[in-house]
Amino acid sequence: MDWFLPSINWAKNHVVSYETLKELEEELDPQAFFRINRSELVHRPFIEKLDRPDKNSICISLHGFPEQLITSQALTAAFRNWLEF
């Protein structure tokens, strides 16, 4: 899966049938996918660039996705730890 937009329930190149992001998250490999905030998951191989606009968040650029994603303040430290694996 390249990327997933839960608000419209579809993914690039894939049809998905999950009602909630939590259901999808439970099916995915936690070493490959990380939930960065309440509405977005990232797939490790598609992370292209990380920026640090402040100490409480990280901006993530993904291959083939035009928008930057931002970690929630509560999950930024866990995301940094996940990246180190």
Stockholm file with secondary structure:
# STOCKHOLM 1.0

chainA/1-85         MDWFLPSINWAKNHVVSYETLKELEEELDPQAFFRINRSELVHRPFIEKLDRPDKNSICISLHGFPEQLITSQALTAAFRNWLEF
#=GR chainA/1-85 SS CCCEETTTTEETTBCCCCSSHHHHHHHSCTTTEEECSSSCEEEGGGEEEEEEEETTEEEEEETTCCSCEECCTTTHHHHHHHHTC
#=GC SS_cons        CCCEETTTTEETTBCCCCSSHHHHHHHSCTTTEEECSSSCEEEGGGEEEEEEEETTEEEEEETTCCSCEECCTTTHHHHHHHHTC
//
